[in-house]
Amino acid sequence: MLAATACMAAAMAFATAGAFAEDAPSGRAIATQGTANGVPACVGCHGAQGQGNTAAGFPRLAGVGADYLSAQLAAFADGRRQNSVMQPIARNLSPDERTSVSTYFSGLPSPSTVGGGDAAEPSPSDTGAWLAVRGRWGQGLPACAQCHGPGGTGVGGLFPPLAGQPAAYIEAQLHDWKDGKRPPGALALMSVIASKLSDADMAAVAKHYAQQTGADTSAGK
């Protein structure tokens, strides 16, 4: 009798958990439809395939690591990363929803890279390529590729891809690190690095990485 009661209780608990799981919006649903409590569909800004929007400076999410995306949403939610658009959105997503939508975008195919990535021997006059491949060691600046990989393709869950991100977005993030509007990131590197970059340096390296892909980055397609 006790065993039967225990089995029945377990079955009811499983059914209840299943019902909650079905009620929770999936990552795809959040991305394409938003949520009932007012979170807008992510694709409205980041594109139907997560490809981003170059003109508006909205970053691509497709193919970016789920752990990285989830960590950024958490930082928006608790105010460590400042952005007037993303902070209220992240706050209205539960931790499970943030994980779910991050996993969804991570699983979308990233844009195809063209041109073979970074040049092995960039010209010193090409500041963006030089910083990406060589850095500026006299100033204590490592090459971007040392953390973000050849061609800015990203490395693991800590260092996101830069290739194909809108130049306006990359440049804005470098300024945010310099101004203390973003957490310093993995190994507390980015605030220090950004502090050593001039405005011209930021614009140059942002342009360099924006040109590392030939993917269509118009919104809504």
ABEGO torsion letter per residue (X at the ends): XAAAAAAAAAAAAAAAAAAAAAABBBAAAAAAAEBAAGBBBAAAAAEAAGAEBAAAGBBBABGBBAAAAAAAAAAAAAGABBBAAAAAAAAABBAAAAAAAAAAAAABBBBBBBGGEBBABBBAABAAAAAAAAEBAAAGBBBAAAAAEBGGAEBEAABBBABGBBAAAAAAAAAAAAAGABBAEBGGAAAAAAAABBAAAAAAAAAAAAAABABBABBGX
